[in-house]
Amino acid sequence: MADNPGTAVVEDRALPEEEQLRADLYGLLARLLSAPPGAKELGALRALKGDDSALGRAVTALGKVAAVTSVEAAEREYNRLFIGVGRGELLPYGSYYLTGFLNEKPLAVLREHMAKLGIARVDNVHEPEDHIATLCEIMAGLITGAFGRPFSLEDQEAFFNTHLAQWAGHFFTDLEAAESSVLYAPVGRIGQEFMRIEVEAWRMDA
Amino acid sequence: MEERKAGASRRDFLKLAGTGAPAAVAAAALAPVSAEAEEATGSMLRETEHVRKYLESARF
């Protein structure tokens, strides 16, 4: 029914509940993977509590770890994971996961696809577009219509299958297992579970 | 038509699978990434720097 506790973030456009949830999960991953959470974000994460499903347990774990993580610790962890001295522990780029190198063909294919969908990166961002956070942000935007219009499930599936399906699960597994991961371990788990759900759900379209 | 056939089972599945992630996730999805990035000049510069390093090391 119409009892929706998350109204503040949900836009007027009435997206079906389950599609909004997908957008929220992509949004959460995009936010946490693009930069460490600040005080406000950590506060919101602390309130998270899921049920007994695999995804629910991962969400609960994130809430618990967030409760004992300071802003400084989160920033240190993020830097060790993704920035580091020279390089971080992980390279969260599609091209790297698919070819072993950055800026290879998968990035070119992605840029073409983005152009076709009418999506471009912000001018002051120099991060290659195949960063996992960017891809999650694009998925969220395709669902909610942040890029001018909501895209069809077919468009979403094509984007997911081309740019995420082959490697995102591996990345999230690596993120959970990374030596530096504490707060980001449950983020990795949420990502794994969510990617599994996405793959399964696309299968239902057939 | 095709969409409707697909919609029913996909919807049921996602509802079931998604119950684990409460609506609170919506609140945690938080501020858009781009707004954050524009403000955090320092961290963007750092990221640019590390990407540049990767690009150099990847090019041989």
Interface residues (C-beta under 8 A of the other chain):
Chain A: N4 P5 G6 A8 V9 V10 P16 E17 E18 E19 Q20 L21 R22 A23 D24 L25 G27 L28 A30 R31 S34 A35 P37 K40 E41 A44 L45 A47 L48 K49 G50 D51 D52 S53 A54 L55 G56 R57 A58 V59 F82 I83 G84 G86 R87 G88 L91 F101 L102 N103 V122 N124 V125 H126 E127 P128 A133 E137 A140 S152 L153 I190 E193 I197 E200 A201 M204 D205 A206
Chain B: E3 A6 S9 R10 R11 F13 L14 K15 A17 G18 T19 G20 A21 P22 A23 A24 V25 A26 A27 A28 A29 L30 A31 V33 S34 E36 A37 E38 A40 S43 M44 R46 E47 T48 H50 V51 K53 Y54 L55 S57 A58
